[in-house]
Amino acid sequence: MKEYCANVLAVATGGSVFVSAVEEIPRVVQDALIEVLDELERARRPAASVRLISGTTVSLFDRVAAGAFSDRLFYRLNVIHVSSS
């Protein structure tokens, strides 16, 4: 799974990746994505120039509080918060 996440980010280098319904990503994929992002940050590789944009219709604050969504991934994604309410 980690290799899949790394490949997706590599293909999108210089561009953006949009993840719709981010709350539905299985925990194993969330953990793999965090590992890849951590490795890119530590290595200071140019692949870190990928924008990771996510969308959701539920409160990720609540999902994190319930343990259903990774707090580390939430921290990474919650740079700019846009709400329609």
C-alpha positions as CSV (number, residue, x, y, z in Angstrom):
1,M,0.0,0.0,0.0
2,K,2.9,2.3,0.8
3,E,4.4,1.8,-2.6
4,Y,1.0,2.6,-4.2
5,C,0.7,5.9,-2.3
6,A,4.3,6.8,-3.3
7,N,3.6,6.1,-6.9
8,V,0.5,8.2,-6.9
9,L,2.4,11.2,-5.5
10,A,5.3,10.6,-7.9
11,V,3.0,10.7,-10.9
12,A,1.4,13.9,-9.7
13,T,4.8,15.7,-9.1
14,G,4.4,19.4,-9.8
15,G,0.6,19.0,-9.8
16,S,-2.3,18.1,-7.5
17,V,-4.0,15.0,-6.1
18,F,-7.6,15.4,-5.1
19,V,-9.0,12.8,-2.7
20,S,-12.8,12.8,-2.6
21,A,-14.6,11.5,0.5
22,V,-11.3,11.3,2.4
23,E,-13.2,10.1,5.4
24,E,-13.7,6.8,3.6
25,I,-10.0,6.0,3.1
26,P,-9.3,2.8,5.1
27,R,-7.0,3.2,8.1
28,V,-4.2,1.1,6.4
29,V,-4.1,3.5,3.5
30,Q,-4.1,6.5,5.8
31,D,-1.1,5.1,7.6
32,A,0.7,4.3,4.4
33,L,0.1,7.8,3.1
34,I,1.4,9.3,6.3
35,E,4.6,7.2,6.0
36,V,5.2,8.3,2.5
37,L,4.6,12.0,3.4
38,D,7.0,11.7,6.3
39,E,9.7,10.1,4.2
40,L,9.4,12.8,1.5
41,E,9.7,15.5,4.2
42,R,12.7,13.9,5.8
43,A,14.4,13.4,2.4
44,R,13.4,16.9,1.3
45,R,12.7,15.4,-2.1
46,P,11.1,17.4,-4.9
47,A,8.2,15.0,-4.9
48,A,7.0,17.0,-1.9
49,S,5.8,19.6,-4.5
50,V,2.6,17.7,-4.9
51,R,-0.6,19.4,-3.6
52,L,-2.8,17.0,-1.7
53,I,-6.4,18.3,-1.7
54,S,-9.2,16.5,0.0
55,G,-12.9,16.8,0.3
56,T,-15.4,15.5,2.8
57,T,-19.0,15.9,3.7
58,V,-18.6,14.9,7.4
59,S,-16.7,16.5,10.2
60,L,-13.1,15.1,10.3
61,F,-12.8,16.7,13.8
62,D,-15.5,14.2,15.0
63,R,-13.9,11.3,13.1
64,V,-10.5,12.0,14.7
65,A,-12.1,12.3,18.2
66,A,-13.9,8.9,17.6
67,G,-10.6,7.3,16.5
68,A,-12.0,6.6,13.0
69,F,-9.6,9.0,11.2
70,S,-5.9,9.4,11.7
71,D,-5.0,12.5,13.7
72,R,-1.6,12.7,12.0
73,L,-3.3,12.7,8.5
74,F,-5.8,15.2,9.7
75,Y,-3.0,17.5,10.8
76,R,-1.3,17.1,7.4
77,L,-4.6,17.9,5.5
78,N,-5.9,20.6,7.7
79,V,-3.7,23.4,6.3
80,I,-6.5,25.4,4.8
81,H,-10.0,24.7,6.0
82,V,-12.9,25.7,3.8
83,S,-16.5,25.2,5.1
84,S,-19.8,25.8,3.3
85,S,-21.7,26.3,6.6
